[in-house]
Amino acid sequence: MGPAALICRVSAAALLAASLVRSASPQAATPPPRLAPEPPAASIEAVVRALDPSAADGHDRPLLLAVIRFYTDQRFTPAWTDARGLTAAGVRLTQALATANDEGLDARAYAFQPPDPRDTTALARADVRLSFIALRFAEDLGVGLTVPGAIHRDHAVVRPRLRGDSVLRALRDAADARRALLAAAPATPGYVRLRETLHHLRALEQRGGWDTLPAGPTLRLGMSGARVAQLRRLLRQRGDLEGPHDGDSTATFDAALAVAVARFQERHGLTVDTLVGRATGAALNVPVRDRLEQVRLGMERTRWIPPVTGNRWITVNLADYRAFVIDDDQPVFATRVVIGDRKHKTPMFVDTLTTIVLNPAWNVPPSIAAKEILPKLRREPDYLERNHMIWVGREIQQVPGPWNALGQIAFMFPNRFNVYMHDTPAKALFAFPDRAHSHGCIRVERPHDLAELLLGADGWTRARLDSVIATGHRTAVPLTTPVPVRITYATAFLDLGGTLQFRPDVYGRDALLARALAREHQRPLPAPLR
């Protein structure tokens, strides 16, 4: 039925009803106002033509261009509204926007006010507004609300481009627009588990959060008292104390409680000694609201990481000081790592491991040479000789050998930061809980095992590796199949066994990201759509 026929039928029905009511009662109420037809193409075209991508910020400009293409391609017909207001598809789309909090986003940033169905202009503006908000949500949910490089200068993950007009067409044609929009979220196990954790912690917060441990002396095995009983309750709340609840009122620090303390310490990157001193007490007293925020930030960072192609990849979580090799979504190797100190923060980026170098030479970066080596050389003329260094042109190089800063093996993935993974002669650092001590590169605790795993498919055995290393000569071994590398940073994550882990914000990156998320959530809509 066309708009004109619909108007005639509505008018005839209204007149008939009015005449019947008047014949029954002269005091009857007047009929309700007529509904306007669905917004005509001219009304939507006027709204779309008023959009000005050049006046929008870099975040919104491509979204506005996508909206313009979408409506132009469908000749400015409405996508989400008709004469009654929102269509069923439009309602489901707004329902999806209302679930933003479940995804660690702020639902207020995607609020949508239903239009007045009697106002054709309002209907047209609402239709275009909903398309734009849906695109914002799809982009924020799929690739991140924030632009990584704008927050951290040492971040080189390329933000994917959203094909906005294709997204809108898919939403328009989907049997369930709500399900289609929420499908934009990452489907990785890590993201899904973080989302589940977010829901769990929010439920805890609504029940009042968890208790805190009063200040006092260090608690240890064999002690007793009210603080020990409180510690038992705290660890039960957090899921670290398992077993029957019968002994929850026990005020003795027994073996079961020591196991629970060790589990808590391991989950929070603390020294696992079962002693509840200052550091463990401080971690116990972090409010659930702060842990929620860490999970929310972890979800945002997960959105930044592009999907991995291939069956094998390497991931490094800088905040966790650990690296893993993943085969077919299963961990096959793990090792502790040392990362850059607070002055030389290891960047976050994605790259591809192409070559493993045995007996690497270290070409000293100019900044290290100028700030550290040259001043020592002026005081100690034999400094270079004592440290197995030579001049190569105008650069200083440390020759291969067990003394080399890169150790005996380096894992090369060329990048603009000149950062890679390598062995180290400073083995003692791997025993520290805080392992931020390098100049930016990633030192690997088990480099020989890692090299054997990565080169095994190319016929390299441990004996062959050791034989080549024993020659002392630099040998570059290309990988037949290059391996993707993901250098990430997450202070809240679920380990490969599904256990929730928290880590200190060693680089202070969480606060920067939290402020950026708050700014982005406050972005106003483009002027014609407000």
C-alpha positions as CSV (number, residue, x, y, z in Angstrom):
1,M,0.0,0.0,0.0
2,G,1.4,3.4,-1.0
3,P,1.6,6.4,1.3
4,A,-1.4,8.1,-0.3
5,A,-3.7,5.1,0.0
6,L,-2.6,4.7,3.6
7,I,-3.5,8.3,4.4
8,C,-7.0,7.9,2.7
9,R,-7.7,4.7,4.6
10,V,-6.6,6.2,8.0
11,S,-8.8,9.3,7.2
12,A,-11.9,7.2,6.3
13,A,-11.6,5.1,9.4
14,A,-11.2,8.1,11.6
15,L,-14.3,9.8,10.0
16,L,-16.5,6.7,10.4
17,A,-15.4,6.2,14.0
18,A,-16.2,9.8,14.7
19,S,-19.7,9.7,13.2
20,L,-20.6,6.6,15.2
21,V,-19.4,8.1,18.4
22,R,-21.3,11.4,17.8
23,S,-24.5,9.4,17.2
24,A,-24.1,7.6,20.5
25,S,-23.0,10.6,22.6
26,P,-22.8,14.3,21.6
27,Q,-20.0,14.7,24.3
28,A,-17.6,12.2,22.7
29,A,-13.9,13.0,22.4
30,T,-12.4,14.0,19.1
31,P,-10.5,11.4,17.1
32,P,-6.7,10.9,17.7
33,P,-4.4,12.8,15.3
34,R,-3.5,11.1,12.1
35,L,-0.1,9.3,11.8
36,A,2.3,10.7,9.2
37,P,3.5,8.4,6.4
38,E,7.0,7.0,6.5
39,P,9.5,9.8,5.9
40,P,9.6,10.5,2.2
41,A,12.9,10.2,0.3
42,A,13.0,14.0,0.0
43,S,13.1,14.4,3.9
44,I,15.9,11.9,4.3
45,E,17.8,13.4,1.4
46,A,17.6,16.8,3.1
47,V,19.1,15.4,6.3
48,V,21.8,13.5,4.5
49,R,22.7,16.5,2.3
50,A,23.2,18.5,5.5
51,L,25.9,16.2,6.8
52,D,29.3,17.7,6.5
53,P,32.2,15.2,6.8
54,S,34.8,17.9,6.4
55,A,33.6,19.5,9.7
56,A,33.8,16.2,11.7
57,D,36.8,14.9,13.5
58,G,39.0,12.2,12.1
59,H,37.1,9.6,14.1
60,D,33.6,10.4,12.7
61,R,34.5,11.6,9.2
62,P,34.6,8.1,7.5
63,L,31.4,7.2,9.4
64,L,29.6,10.1,7.9
65,L,30.9,9.4,4.5
66,A,29.6,5.8,4.9
67,V,26.2,7.0,6.0
68,I,26.0,9.3,2.9
69,R,26.9,6.4,0.6
70,F,24.4,4.1,2.2
71,Y,21.4,6.4,1.8
72,T,22.5,7.6,-1.6
73,D,22.8,4.0,-2.8
74,Q,19.2,3.2,-1.6
75,R,17.8,6.4,-3.0
76,F,17.2,7.9,0.4
77,T,14.6,5.4,1.5
78,P,14.3,4.9,5.2
79,A,16.1,2.0,6.8
80,W,14.7,1.9,10.4
81,T,11.4,3.9,10.4
82,D,7.9,3.8,9.0
83,A,4.6,5.6,9.7
84,R,4.5,4.1,13.2
85,G,8.0,5.2,14.2
86,L,10.7,2.6,14.5
87,T,10.3,-0.6,12.6
88,A,10.9,-4.0,14.2
89,A,14.5,-4.0,12.8
90,G,15.0,-0.5,14.3
91,V,13.8,-1.6,17.7
92,R,16.1,-4.6,17.7
93,L,19.0,-2.3,16.7
94,T,18.3,0.1,19.6
95,Q,18.2,-2.9,21.9
96,A,21.6,-3.8,20.8
97,L,22.9,-0.3,21.5
98,A,21.5,-0.5,25.0
99,T,23.8,-3.5,25.7
100,A,27.0,-1.4,25.3
101,N,27.7,-1.7,29.1
102,D,28.0,-5.5,28.7
103,E,30.8,-4.9,26.2
104,G,32.8,-2.6,28.5
105,L,31.5,0.5,26.7
106,D,29.2,3.3,28.0
107,A,25.6,2.9,26.8
108,R,25.0,6.6,27.3
109,A,27.3,7.3,24.3
110,Y,24.9,5.4,22.0
111,A,21.6,6.6,23.5
112,F,18.8,6.9,21.0
113,Q,15.6,8.8,21.5
114,P,12.6,7.3,19.6
115,P,11.1,9.8,17.1
116,D,7.7,11.3,17.1
117,P,5.8,9.4,14.4
118,R,3.6,12.4,13.7
119,D,6.6,14.5,12.5
120,T,8.0,13.4,9.1
121,T,11.1,15.6,9.5
122,A,11.8,14.0,12.9
123,L,11.3,10.6,11.5
124,A,13.9,11.3,8.7
125,R,16.4,12.7,11.1
126,A,15.9,9.8,13.5
127,D,16.5,7.2,10.7
128,V,19.8,8.8,9.7
129,R,20.8,9.3,13.3
130,L,20.3,5.7,14.2
131,S,22.4,4.6,11.2
132,F,25.2,6.8,12.4
133,I,25.0,5.7,16.0
134,A,25.0,2.1,14.9
135,L,28.1,2.6,12.9
136,R,29.8,4.2,15.8
137,F,28.9,1.3,18.0
138,A,30.0,-1.3,15.4
139,E,33.4,0.5,15.0
140,D,34.0,0.9,18.7
141,L,33.0,-2.7,19.4
142,G,34.9,-4.2,16.6
143,V,38.2,-2.3,16.4
144,G,38.2,-0.1,19.5
145,L,36.8,3.1,20.7
146,T,40.2,4.7,20.9
147,V,43.0,5.0,18.3
148,P,46.0,3.3,19.9
149,G,48.7,5.5,18.4
150,A,46.9,8.6,19.7
151,I,47.2,7.3,23.3
152,H,50.6,5.7,23.3
153,R,53.2,7.0,20.9
154,D,55.0,3.6,21.3
155,H,52.1,1.7,19.8
156,A,52.2,0.7,16.1
157,V,49.1,-1.5,15.6
158,V,47.3,-0.3,12.4
159,R,43.6,0.5,13.0
160,P,41.5,-1.4,10.4
161,R,39.1,0.6,8.3
162,L,35.4,-0.1,8.8
163,R,33.4,-0.5,5.6
164,G,30.6,1.4,7.1
165,D,28.2,1.3,4.2
166,S,28.6,-2.4,3.9
167,V,27.9,-2.7,7.7
168,L,24.7,-0.7,7.3
169,R,23.5,-2.8,4.4
170,A,24.2,-6.0,6.4
171,L,22.3,-4.6,9.4
172,R,19.4,-3.5,7.2
173,D,19.1,-6.9,5.5
174,A,19.7,-9.1,8.6
175,A,16.9,-11.1,10.0
176,D,18.0,-10.0,13.5
177,A,19.7,-6.5,13.5
178,R,20.6,-6.8,17.2
179,R,22.5,-10.1,16.7
180,A,24.2,-8.8,13.6
181,L,25.4,-5.7,15.3
182,L,26.7,-7.5,18.4
183,A,28.6,-9.9,16.1
184,A,31.0,-7.0,15.4
185,A,32.7,-7.8,18.8
186,P,35.9,-9.9,18.7
187,A,35.2,-13.6,18.8
188,T,38.6,-14.5,20.4
189,P,38.5,-16.7,23.5
190,G,40.4,-14.0,25.4
191,Y,37.7,-11.3,24.7
192,V,34.8,-13.6,25.4
193,R,36.3,-14.6,28.8
194,L,37.0,-11.0,29.7
195,R,33.3,-10.1,28.9
196,E,32.1,-12.9,31.1
197,T,34.5,-11.7,33.9
198,L,33.1,-8.2,33.5
199,H,29.6,-9.5,34.1
200,H,30.8,-11.5,37.2
201,L,32.6,-8.6,38.8
202,R,29.6,-6.2,38.2
203,A,27.4,-8.7,40.0
204,L,29.8,-8.7,42.9
205,E,29.9,-5.0,42.9
206,Q,26.1,-4.8,43.1
207,R,26.2,-7.1,46.1
208,G,28.5,-4.7,47.9
209,G,31.9,-5.8,46.5
210,W,34.4,-7.7,48.6
211,D,35.8,-7.0,52.1
212,T,39.2,-5.6,52.9
213,L,42.0,-6.7,55.2
214,P,42.7,-4.4,58.2
215,A,46.3,-3.2,58.6
216,G,48.5,-5.2,60.8
217,P,51.7,-7.4,61.0
218,T,52.6,-9.9,58.3
219,L,50.4,-13.0,58.4
220,R,52.0,-16.4,58.0
221,L,51.4,-20.1,58.4
222,G,50.6,-21.0,62.0
223,M,49.3,-17.6,63.1
224,S,45.7,-17.1,64.4
225,G,43.3,-14.3,65.2
226,A,40.6,-12.1,63.8
227,R,42.7,-10.9,60.8
228,V,43.4,-14.5,59.8
229,A,39.6,-15.2,59.9
230,Q,39.0,-12.1,57.8
231,L,41.8,-13.3,55.3
232,R,40.0,-16.6,55.0
233,R,36.7,-14.8,54.1
234,L,38.5,-12.5,51.6
235,L,40.1,-15.4,49.7
236,R,36.8,-17.3,49.6
237,Q,35.1,-14.2,48.1
238,R,37.7,-14.0,45.4
239,G,37.6,-17.7,44.6
240,D,41.1,-18.5,45.7
241,L,40.1,-20.6,48.8
242,E,38.4,-23.8,47.7
243,G,36.8,-26.6,49.6
244,P,33.9,-26.7,52.1
245,H,32.7,-23.6,53.8
246,D,32.6,-25.3,57.3
247,G,35.9,-23.8,58.3
248,D,35.4,-20.3,57.1
249,S,35.2,-19.1,60.7
250,T,38.5,-20.7,61.6
251,A,41.0,-18.2,62.9
252,T,44.1,-20.3,62.3
253,F,46.4,-19.8,59.3
254,D,46.5,-23.5,58.2
255,A,47.9,-25.3,55.1
256,A,44.7,-24.8,53.1
257,L,44.8,-21.1,53.7
258,A,48.5,-21.0,52.7
259,V,47.6,-22.7,49.4
260,A,44.9,-20.1,48.8
261,V,47.3,-17.2,49.5
262,A,49.8,-18.7,47.1
263,R,47.1,-18.9,44.4
264,F,46.1,-15.3,45.0
265,Q,49.7,-14.2,44.8
266,E,50.3,-16.0,41.6
267,R,47.1,-14.5,40.0
268,H,48.4,-11.0,40.9
269,G,52.0,-11.3,39.8
270,L,53.3,-11.2,43.3
271,T,56.2,-13.2,44.9
272,V,54.6,-16.6,45.8
273,D,55.8,-17.0,49.4
274,T,52.4,-17.4,51.3
275,L,53.2,-14.4,53.4
276,V,50.5,-11.8,53.6
277,G,52.6,-8.7,54.0
278,R,52.4,-5.2,52.6
279,A,52.3,-6.1,48.9
280,T,49.8,-8.9,49.2
281,G,47.7,-6.9,51.6
282,A,47.6,-4.0,49.2
283,A,46.5,-6.3,46.3
284,L,43.7,-7.8,48.5
285,N,42.4,-4.3,49.3
286,V,42.0,-3.1,45.7
287,P,38.3,-2.4,45.3
288,V,36.2,-4.4,42.9
289,R,35.5,-1.2,41.0
290,D,39.2,-0.9,40.1
291,R,39.4,-4.5,39.0
292,L,36.4,-3.9,36.8
293,E,38.2,-1.0,35.2
294,Q,41.2,-3.1,34.4
295,V,39.0,-5.7,32.7
296,R,37.2,-3.0,30.7
297,L,40.6,-1.7,29.5
298,G,41.7,-5.2,28.7
299,M,38.6,-5.6,26.5
300,E,39.5,-2.4,24.6
301,R,43.1,-3.5,24.0
302,T,41.9,-6.8,22.7
303,R,39.8,-5.0,20.1
304,W,43.0,-3.3,18.8
305,I,44.7,-6.6,17.9
306,P,44.1,-7.7,14.3
307,P,43.3,-11.4,13.8
308,V,46.1,-13.8,13.3
309,T,46.5,-15.6,10.0
310,G,48.1,-19.1,10.2
311,N,48.2,-21.8,12.8
312,R,51.2,-20.6,14.8
313,W,51.8,-17.3,16.5
314,I,53.8,-15.7,19.3
315,T,52.3,-13.4,21.9
316,V,54.0,-11.3,24.6
317,N,52.1,-9.7,27.4
318,L,54.5,-7.0,28.6
319,A,52.5,-6.5,31.9
320,D,52.8,-10.2,32.6
321,Y,56.5,-10.5,31.7
322,R,55.8,-13.7,29.7
323,A,55.8,-14.9,26.1
324,F,53.9,-17.8,24.6
325,V,53.9,-19.8,21.4
326,I,50.3,-20.7,20.3
327,D,49.6,-23.5,17.9
328,D,46.0,-24.0,16.8
329,D,44.8,-21.8,19.7
330,Q,46.6,-24.0,22.2
331,P,49.8,-23.0,24.1
332,V,52.8,-25.1,23.3
333,F,55.5,-23.0,24.9
334,A,55.9,-20.4,27.6
335,T,58.8,-18.4,29.0
336,R,59.4,-15.5,31.3
337,V,60.8,-12.4,29.7
338,V,62.5,-9.2,30.8
339,I,61.1,-6.0,29.2
340,G,62.1,-2.4,28.9
341,D,62.4,-0.3,32.1
342,R,60.3,2.7,32.9
343,K,62.5,5.0,30.9
344,H,62.8,2.6,27.9
345,K,59.3,1.2,27.6
346,T,58.9,-1.7,25.2
347,P,56.4,-0.7,22.5
348,M,53.2,-2.5,21.6
349,F,53.0,-3.7,18.0
350,V,52.4,-6.6,15.6
351,D,55.0,-7.9,13.3
352,T,56.3,-11.2,11.8
353,L,59.3,-13.2,12.9
354,T,61.3,-14.0,9.8
355,T,64.9,-14.9,11.0
356,I,66.7,-16.4,14.0
357,V,70.3,-15.3,14.4
358,L,72.7,-17.6,16.1
359,N,75.8,-15.8,17.7
360,P,74.4,-12.3,17.0
361,A,76.5,-9.2,17.0
362,W,75.1,-6.2,18.9
363,N,75.2,-2.9,17.0
364,V,75.0,-0.5,19.9
365,P,72.2,2.1,19.2
366,P,73.5,5.6,18.9
367,S,71.5,6.8,22.0
368,I,73.1,4.1,24.2
369,A,76.5,4.8,22.8
370,A,76.2,8.5,23.4
371,K,74.7,8.3,26.9
372,E,76.4,5.3,28.4
373,I,79.4,3.9,26.5
374,L,81.3,7.0,25.2
375,P,81.4,8.7,28.7
376,K,82.8,5.4,30.1
377,L,85.3,5.2,27.2
378,R,86.6,8.7,28.0
379,R,87.3,7.6,31.6
380,E,88.5,4.1,30.8
381,P,90.4,3.9,27.5
382,D,90.3,0.1,27.5
383,Y,86.5,-0.1,28.0
384,L,85.7,-1.3,24.5
385,E,88.3,-4.1,24.6
386,R,87.2,-5.3,28.0
387,N,83.6,-5.5,26.8
388,H,84.4,-7.2,23.5
389,M,83.5,-4.1,21.5
390,I,84.9,-2.7,18.3
391,W,84.4,0.3,16.1
392,V,82.7,-0.4,12.8
393,G,82.8,2.8,10.9
394,R,81.3,5.3,13.3
395,E,79.3,2.7,15.2
396,I,80.2,0.6,18.1
397,Q,79.6,-3.2,17.8
398,Q,79.8,-5.9,20.4
399,V,81.2,-9.0,18.8
400,P,79.4,-12.4,19.1
401,G,80.0,-14.5,22.2
402,P,78.5,-15.5,25.5
403,W,79.3,-11.9,26.8
404,N,77.1,-10.3,24.1
405,A,74.2,-8.3,25.3
406,L,72.0,-10.3,22.9
407,G,73.3,-13.6,24.3
408,Q,73.6,-16.4,21.8
409,I,70.3,-16.2,20.0
410,A,68.2,-13.3,18.6
411,F,64.7,-13.6,17.2
412,M,64.3,-10.9,14.5
413,F,61.1,-9.3,13.3
414,P,62.2,-6.0,11.6
415,N,60.2,-3.0,13.0
416,R,60.5,0.8,13.3
417,F,61.3,0.5,17.0
418,N,64.3,-1.7,16.5
419,V,62.9,-4.0,19.2
420,Y,63.2,-7.8,19.1
421,M,63.5,-10.8,21.3
422,H,66.8,-12.3,22.3
423,D,68.9,-14.2,24.8
424,T,70.9,-12.4,27.6
425,P,73.8,-13.1,29.8
426,A,72.0,-11.5,32.7
427,K,70.0,-14.6,33.7
428,A,69.4,-13.5,37.4
429,L,66.8,-10.9,36.3
430,F,64.3,-13.7,35.4
431,A,63.8,-14.6,39.1
432,F,62.5,-11.1,39.9
433,P,58.7,-10.5,40.0
434,D,59.3,-7.1,38.5
435,R,61.2,-7.7,35.3
436,A,61.3,-4.3,33.6
437,H,65.1,-3.8,33.3
438,S,66.1,-3.7,29.6
439,H,66.6,-0.8,27.2
440,G,63.4,-1.8,25.3
441,C,64.1,-5.2,23.7
442,I,62.5,-8.4,25.1
443,R,65.0,-10.8,26.8
444,V,63.9,-14.4,26.7
445,E,64.6,-16.9,29.6
446,R,64.5,-20.0,27.4
447,P,65.9,-18.9,24.0
448,H,67.4,-22.2,23.0
449,D,64.1,-24.1,23.6
450,L,62.2,-21.4,21.7
451,A,64.6,-21.6,18.7
452,E,64.4,-25.4,18.7
453,L,60.6,-25.2,18.6
454,L,60.5,-22.6,15.8
455,L,63.1,-24.2,13.6
456,G,62.1,-27.8,14.2
457,A,60.0,-28.0,11.0
458,D,63.1,-26.9,9.1
459,G,65.1,-29.8,10.3
460,W,67.0,-28.1,13.1
461,T,67.6,-30.2,16.3
462,R,69.0,-29.0,19.6
463,A,72.3,-30.7,18.8
464,R,72.5,-28.8,15.5
465,L,71.8,-25.5,17.2
466,D,74.4,-26.1,19.8
467,S,76.9,-27.1,17.1
468,V,76.5,-23.9,15.2
469,I,76.5,-21.8,18.3
470,A,79.8,-23.4,19.3
471,T,81.5,-22.1,16.2
472,G,81.2,-18.6,17.5
473,H,80.3,-17.3,14.0
474,R,77.2,-15.2,13.3
475,T,74.6,-17.4,11.5
476,A,71.3,-16.1,10.2
477,V,68.6,-18.8,9.8
478,P,65.5,-17.8,7.9
479,L,62.2,-19.4,8.9
480,T,60.5,-21.3,6.0
481,T,57.2,-20.2,7.5
482,P,57.4,-16.7,9.1
483,V,55.5,-16.5,12.5
484,P,53.2,-13.6,13.5
485,V,54.2,-11.8,16.7
486,R,51.9,-9.8,18.9
487,I,53.5,-7.5,21.5
488,T,50.6,-6.6,23.8
489,Y,49.9,-5.0,27.2
490,A,47.2,-6.2,29.5
491,T,46.9,-5.8,33.3
492,A,43.8,-7.9,33.4
493,F,43.5,-11.1,31.5
494,L,42.5,-14.8,31.7
495,D,45.4,-17.1,31.4
496,L,45.4,-20.1,29.1
497,G,43.7,-22.2,31.8
498,G,40.9,-19.7,32.2
499,T,42.0,-18.3,35.5
500,L,41.6,-14.5,36.0
501,Q,44.9,-12.7,36.4
502,F,45.8,-9.1,37.4
503,R,49.1,-7.4,37.1
504,P,50.5,-4.0,38.2
505,D,50.4,-1.2,35.6
506,V,54.2,-1.2,35.2
507,Y,54.2,1.5,32.5
508,G,51.2,3.6,33.7
509,R,49.3,2.9,30.5
510,D,46.0,2.1,32.1
511,A,45.4,5.6,33.4
512,L,46.1,7.1,29.9
513,L,43.7,4.7,28.3
514,A,41.0,5.3,30.8
515,R,41.1,9.0,30.2
516,A,41.0,8.5,26.4
517,L,38.0,6.3,26.7
518,A,36.2,8.9,28.8
519,R,36.9,11.6,26.2
520,E,35.8,9.4,23.3
521,H,32.5,8.5,25.0
522,Q,31.7,12.2,25.3
523,R,31.9,12.9,21.6
524,P,28.8,14.8,20.5
525,L,26.8,13.7,17.4
526,P,27.4,15.7,14.2
527,A,25.3,18.9,14.3
528,P,22.5,17.9,11.9
529,L,21.8,14.7,13.9
530,R,21.6,16.1,17.4
